[in-house]
């Protein structure tokens, strides 16, 4: 019985460790007629803040001795980006967390971490003109108490804020590859995501009165990690796949919104018990500009 209870807690700590709101998000800018090749590049107007809202719903299922343990994590965050000019040719942005909430319901009950120490905090981040993450190291100082999942920092929340734009002009129908690496660090261990995206400039669409480029992406990747629960070592090995649709205001040069669905499936090795558990899950996330 003790071992079974411990394995149930394994499902819980896995869920606690895998809270990565907004695994994917993206942006694109263009300034040409649809039939022409366009150069996609990020623009940030100095001193003009942009406020965004993220939402995430993450459902995880762990198969323990023929019984499925399901955990659901619901998250949301509001943040504001304030351009501060260029730093070594990249965009320096002030990021302030305006609101944040996280709740988890699983086999060991519910958890709602206290975000009082996070809300209102500000850090600086650096993005390349293509939207690649150059520096989000300031997020390491922002930590969340995940109970049995340990203390985790918020670096992973912003490593994948936007996706890479092409390094050459593209026409509607053209594709380009990009890659994203996300590492979630906590006192229970690290979880590593390596994602490969194939992005397609799918067309133009008007969103909230803005002429936007519409990009559709397919996602494949891996998830790996080494975690520890009360002295029990857990190894994580999984594959990921999903789809992402994102929009960017063509003339204004800023991200408007994205929606993604990512599936994951793999195994958890429990060294002390000499067992391998199967798990699966799905994460749905959105990121959207807040209307002014």
C-alpha positions as CSV (number, residue, x, y, z in Angstrom):
1,X,0.0,0.0,0.0
2,X,2.8,2.4,0.8
3,X,4.4,1.8,-2.6
4,X,1.1,2.4,-4.3
5,X,0.6,5.7,-2.5
6,X,4.1,6.7,-3.4
7,X,3.4,6.0,-7.0
8,X,0.3,8.1,-6.9
9,X,2.4,11.0,-5.5
10,X,4.7,10.3,-8.4
11,X,1.9,11.3,-10.8
12,X,1.3,14.4,-8.8
13,X,4.9,15.6,-8.7
14,X,5.3,14.9,-12.4
15,X,2.4,17.3,-13.0
16,X,3.8,19.9,-10.7
17,X,7.1,19.8,-12.5
18,X,5.7,20.1,-16.0
19,X,3.8,23.4,-15.6
20,X,5.2,25.2,-18.6
21,X,2.5,27.8,-19.6
22,X,2.5,28.6,-23.2
23,X,4.9,26.0,-24.6
24,X,4.7,27.7,-28.0
25,X,3.9,31.2,-29.2
26,X,5.0,33.2,-32.3
27,X,5.1,36.4,-34.2
28,X,5.6,37.7,-37.7
29,X,5.7,41.1,-39.5
30,X,5.3,42.0,-43.1
31,X,4.9,45.1,-45.3
32,X,4.0,44.1,-48.8
33,X,1.2,42.9,-51.1
34,X,0.2,39.3,-50.7
35,X,1.7,38.3,-54.1
36,X,5.1,39.7,-53.2
37,X,7.9,38.3,-51.1
38,X,8.0,39.9,-47.7
39,X,10.7,40.4,-45.1
40,X,9.5,39.4,-41.7
41,X,11.1,41.3,-38.8
42,X,10.1,42.4,-35.3
43,X,9.4,46.0,-34.6
44,X,8.9,47.6,-31.2
45,X,8.0,51.3,-30.9
46,X,10.1,52.8,-28.2
47,X,8.1,53.7,-25.1
48,X,4.9,52.1,-26.4
49,X,3.9,49.2,-24.1
50,X,2.1,46.1,-25.3
51,X,0.0,44.0,-22.8
52,X,-0.7,40.3,-23.3
53,X,-2.7,37.6,-21.6
54,X,-1.7,33.9,-21.6
55,X,-3.9,30.9,-20.8
56,X,-3.0,27.3,-20.4
57,X,-4.8,24.0,-19.8
58,X,-2.6,21.0,-19.3
59,X,-4.1,17.5,-18.7
60,X,-1.7,14.7,-17.8
61,X,-2.6,11.0,-17.4
62,X,-0.2,8.5,-15.7
63,X,-0.9,4.7,-15.8
64,X,-0.1,3.2,-12.4
65,X,-0.6,-0.5,-12.1
66,X,-3.6,-0.5,-14.4
67,X,-5.2,2.6,-12.9
68,X,-5.1,6.0,-14.7
69,X,-4.2,9.0,-12.5
70,X,-5.3,12.3,-14.1
71,X,-4.0,15.7,-13.2
72,X,-5.2,19.0,-14.7
73,X,-3.2,22.3,-14.5
74,X,-4.9,25.6,-15.3
75,X,-2.8,28.7,-15.6
76,X,-3.1,32.3,-16.8
77,X,-0.8,35.3,-16.7
78,X,-1.1,38.9,-17.8
79,X,2.1,40.8,-18.6
80,X,3.2,44.0,-20.2
81,X,6.2,44.5,-22.5
82,X,7.8,48.0,-22.6
83,X,10.4,48.6,-25.3
84,X,13.7,50.1,-24.1
85,X,15.5,50.4,-27.3
86,X,18.2,48.2,-28.8
87,X,21.0,46.3,-27.1
88,X,23.7,45.0,-29.3
89,X,21.3,45.0,-32.2
90,X,18.6,43.2,-30.3
91,X,15.3,44.4,-28.6
92,X,15.6,45.2,-24.9
93,X,12.2,44.9,-23.3
94,X,11.0,45.5,-19.8
95,X,8.5,42.8,-18.8
96,X,6.1,43.3,-15.9
97,X,3.8,40.6,-14.5
98,X,0.5,42.2,-14.0
99,X,-1.5,39.2,-12.9
100,X,-0.9,35.4,-12.5
101,X,-2.8,32.4,-11.3
102,X,-2.2,28.7,-11.2
103,X,-4.3,25.8,-10.0
104,X,-3.7,22.0,-10.0
105,X,-6.1,19.2,-9.3
106,X,-4.9,15.6,-9.2
107,X,-4.8,12.3,-7.3
108,X,-3.4,14.0,-4.2
109,X,-5.9,16.8,-4.1
110,X,-5.6,20.4,-5.2
111,X,-2.9,23.1,-5.1
112,X,-3.1,26.8,-5.7
113,X,0.3,28.4,-5.3
114,X,0.5,31.9,-3.8
115,X,1.6,34.3,-6.5
116,X,1.8,37.4,-4.3
117,X,5.6,37.4,-4.6
118,X,5.4,37.3,-8.4
119,X,2.6,39.8,-9.3
120,X,4.0,43.3,-9.9
121,X,7.5,42.1,-10.5
122,X,9.5,43.3,-13.4
123,X,12.5,42.0,-15.3
124,X,14.4,42.8,-18.6
125,X,14.4,40.4,-21.5
126,X,16.2,40.5,-24.8
127,X,14.8,39.3,-28.1
128,X,16.5,39.2,-31.5
129,X,14.9,41.0,-34.5
130,X,13.6,37.5,-35.6
131,X,11.9,37.0,-32.2
132,X,14.5,34.5,-30.8
133,X,15.1,34.6,-27.1
134,X,18.5,36.1,-26.4
135,X,18.3,36.6,-22.6
136,X,15.6,35.9,-20.0
137,X,18.1,35.2,-17.2
138,X,16.3,37.8,-14.9
139,X,13.3,35.3,-14.7
140,X,15.5,33.0,-12.6
141,X,14.9,35.3,-9.6
142,X,11.1,34.8,-9.9
143,X,10.2,31.6,-8.1
144,X,6.9,29.7,-7.4
145,X,6.4,27.2,-4.6
146,X,4.9,24.1,-6.2
147,X,4.5,22.2,-2.9
148,X,5.8,18.6,-3.4
149,X,7.0,19.7,-6.8
150,X,9.5,22.0,-5.2
151,X,10.4,25.6,-6.0
152,X,10.6,26.4,-9.7
153,X,11.7,29.5,-11.4
154,X,10.0,31.3,-14.3
155,X,12.7,31.1,-16.9
156,X,10.8,28.5,-18.9
157,X,7.7,30.7,-19.0
158,X,9.6,33.2,-21.2
159,X,12.1,31.1,-23.1
160,X,9.5,30.3,-25.7
161,X,7.6,33.6,-25.7
162,X,7.9,34.0,-29.5
163,X,9.2,31.8,-32.4
164,X,11.9,32.5,-34.9
165,X,11.1,34.3,-38.1
166,X,12.7,33.4,-41.4
167,X,16.1,35.0,-42.3
168,X,15.0,35.6,-45.9
169,X,12.0,37.1,-47.6
170,X,9.0,34.7,-48.0
171,X,5.8,34.6,-50.0
172,X,2.4,33.2,-49.0
173,X,2.8,29.4,-49.0
174,X,6.5,29.4,-48.2
175,X,7.8,27.5,-45.2
176,X,10.8,27.9,-42.9
177,X,12.2,25.8,-40.0
178,X,12.8,26.9,-36.4
179,X,13.9,25.3,-33.2
180,X,13.1,26.0,-29.5
181,X,14.8,24.8,-26.4
182,X,13.1,25.2,-23.0
183,X,14.5,24.1,-19.7
184,X,12.3,24.2,-16.6
185,X,14.4,24.2,-13.5
186,X,13.1,23.4,-10.0
187,X,14.4,22.0,-6.8
188,X,12.9,18.7,-7.8
189,X,15.1,18.6,-11.0
190,X,15.1,19.8,-14.6
191,X,12.7,19.1,-17.4
192,X,14.0,19.8,-21.0
193,X,12.0,20.4,-24.1
194,X,13.5,20.4,-27.6
195,X,11.0,21.5,-30.2
196,X,11.3,21.6,-34.0
197,X,8.8,23.7,-35.9
198,X,8.0,24.0,-39.6
199,X,6.3,27.4,-40.1
200,X,4.2,28.3,-43.1
201,X,3.1,31.8,-44.1
202,X,-0.5,30.7,-44.7
203,X,-2.2,34.0,-45.7
204,X,-3.5,37.3,-44.5
205,X,-6.4,37.9,-42.1
206,X,-8.0,40.8,-40.3
207,X,-7.9,40.5,-36.5
208,X,-9.5,43.2,-34.4
209,X,-9.2,45.7,-37.3
210,X,-5.5,44.8,-37.9
211,X,-4.2,43.3,-41.1
212,X,-2.3,40.3,-39.9
213,X,0.0,37.7,-41.3
214,X,-1.4,34.2,-40.5
215,X,1.3,31.5,-39.8
216,X,0.6,27.8,-39.2
217,X,3.2,25.6,-37.7
218,X,3.6,21.9,-37.0
219,X,5.5,20.9,-33.9
220,X,7.6,17.8,-33.1
221,X,9.9,17.4,-30.2
222,X,11.1,15.5,-27.2
223,X,10.8,15.9,-23.4
224,X,13.3,14.5,-21.0
225,X,14.2,15.0,-17.4
226,X,15.5,13.8,-14.1
227,X,13.3,14.5,-11.1
228,X,13.4,13.5,-7.4
229,X,10.4,13.0,-5.1
230,X,11.3,12.5,-1.4
231,X,14.4,10.6,-2.4
232,X,12.8,8.7,-5.2
233,X,14.5,9.2,-8.6
234,X,12.3,9.6,-11.6
235,X,13.5,9.6,-15.2
236,X,11.3,11.2,-17.9
237,X,11.4,10.3,-21.6
238,X,8.6,11.4,-24.1
239,X,7.8,12.6,-27.5
240,X,5.7,15.7,-28.4
241,X,3.7,16.8,-31.4
242,X,1.2,19.5,-32.1
243,X,0.0,22.5,-34.1
244,X,0.2,26.2,-33.7
245,X,-1.6,29.1,-35.4
246,X,-0.3,32.6,-34.9
247,X,-0.9,36.1,-36.1
248,X,1.1,39.3,-36.4
249,X,0.0,42.8,-37.4
250,X,1.7,43.4,-40.7
251,X,2.0,47.2,-40.7
252,X,2.5,47.7,-37.0
253,X,5.0,44.9,-36.6
254,X,3.8,43.2,-33.4
255,X,2.4,39.9,-32.2
256,X,-1.4,39.7,-32.0
257,X,-2.4,36.2,-30.8
258,X,-1.7,32.5,-31.0
259,X,-3.4,29.2,-30.2
260,X,-1.7,25.9,-29.8
261,X,-2.4,22.3,-29.0
262,X,0.5,20.0,-28.1
263,X,0.3,16.2,-27.3
264,X,2.9,14.3,-25.3
265,X,3.4,10.6,-24.6
266,X,6.2,8.7,-23.0
267,X,7.4,6.9,-19.9
268,X,8.5,7.6,-16.4
269,X,11.1,5.3,-14.9
270,X,10.9,4.8,-11.1
271,X,14.3,3.5,-10.1
272,X,13.5,2.6,-6.5
273,X,10.4,0.6,-7.5
274,X,12.0,-1.0,-10.6
275,X,9.0,0.2,-12.6
276,X,8.3,2.1,-15.8
277,X,5.0,4.0,-16.0
278,X,3.4,5.2,-19.2
279,X,2.0,8.7,-19.4
280,X,0.2,10.9,-21.9
281,X,-1.2,14.4,-21.9
282,X,-2.3,17.4,-23.9
283,X,-1.6,21.1,-23.4
284,X,-3.8,23.9,-24.9
285,X,-2.4,27.4,-24.7
286,X,-3.2,30.9,-26.0
287,X,-1.4,34.2,-26.0
288,X,-3.2,37.3,-27.1
289,X,-2.7,41.0,-27.2
290,X,-5.1,42.8,-24.7
291,X,-7.4,45.2,-26.5
292,X,-6.8,48.9,-25.6
